[in-house]
Amino acid sequence: MAEQSKFKQEPHKLLVIPGPIEVSDDVLFANAHPSMSHISPDFISVFGDSIRMLREVLFTKTGQPFLVAGSGTLGWDMVASNLVEPGEHALVLHSGYFGDSLAECLKVYGAKPVQLKAQIGAAPTPDELENALKGSKFKIVTVTHVDTSTGVLSDIKSIAEVVRRVSPETLVIVDGVCSVASEEIRMDDWGIDVVLTAPQKGLGTPPGLSILCASERAIQTFTTRTAPPTSYYASWVNWLPIMKAYEQGTAAYFATPPVNLIYAFNASLTEITKGKVSLEERFRLHREASKRIKQAVTDLGLKQLVLDPAFAANGMTAVWLPEGVSVPNLLSAFAKKDVVIAGGLLKDFKTKYFRIGHMGISVVDSSRGDVDKIIDALGQSFREAGAAK
Ligand SMILES: Cc1ncc(COP(=O)(O)O)c(C=O)c1O
């Protein structure tokens, strides 16, 4: 890992969209590591340590991590091409935009996805899931832990419990792109088979990696497939030996890993697992910051997309715009205060709401004052954007 440096990034607007997020100086400096051979002993140990630290973040002893150049989306392709065989059924729990796209991805590989949809701002309930599982046989159930389009937090512990009880052979796949390291995930205790994610949100690293962890049961499902995986780059036939080799400290090659990004990811994982703030404390700080920002939203008379506060993400907030305030006006009002937020993402409602991300160092390092800055900018910008009508 890079040594603590004097490196300071240039002054810039505070990036508080729901990913990519602000990245620490140490993580950015680690990304500036001199170019290294991907099979050099120094790099092999950085890769191996990253695999081990990822297990800590996900509370798993037996999960098999995969770190592959790509993005969060590649995790969907890995699931679709390694764990589902053409013609098999998948149940996609839909709480926003990312359920639709994951279902599309599954279809490309010949799977037969069925979506269980909830109204905007909600997630399918455990009872609805139980009924669906009793009606048909599914190879996998997928759930978006936090749907970044709505800010809905799904109760993955209860979902996994229902699947394990009603359909024990069905794999539970969690899209944790917008939740890993900002929401608690206990892979082993909760019986989750796959967590797939990306570095640019709660994990506080620049984008460019597909990060996935598969349970022993998922690996068993993969190794006992009848048909070969339906992808080349995403195939675990190619990646599993590489991950095992790096962890065991030996060199292996299938496709060149993003060497510098792995240095950066390692630096961030080190902050997360060995820094001053424990994982539990990290989750608590996300809950606290989220509460403050959501309260500020309520105080302005605004409504969130999430219908029940118990199912609101702790790393982001999605808010309906009232009449007379447009997304471009609000975003430019925020930008004038050096704060970057995001517009909507849901296909039919893009222009009707905005989103704020509050993950990673912006909430964990209170000395930055980012949460106060967001809340101040919210109040001021909102009044200005309203007045600008
Ligand atoms: C919940 C969720 N899943 C999947 C993705 C896709 O990740 P990526 O954009 O890194 O491919 C995103 C991206 O924001 C996301 O928020």
The ligand as an ORCA input file, in Angstrom:
! r2SCAN-3c Opt
* xyz 0 1
  C     -27.841     -0.261     -7.650
  C     -26.938     -0.219     -8.823
  N     -26.687     -1.349     -9.500
  C     -25.872     -1.371    -10.546
  C     -25.253     -0.241    -10.987
  C     -24.331     -0.304    -12.155
  O     -23.030     -0.002    -11.728
  P     -21.968      0.625    -12.741
  O     -22.504      1.948    -13.160
  O     -20.704      0.719    -11.922
  O     -21.847     -0.313    -13.879
  C     -25.472      0.966    -10.334
  C     -24.829      2.216    -10.783
  O     -25.020      3.267    -10.250
  C     -26.333      0.973     -9.208
  O     -26.549      2.099     -8.542
*
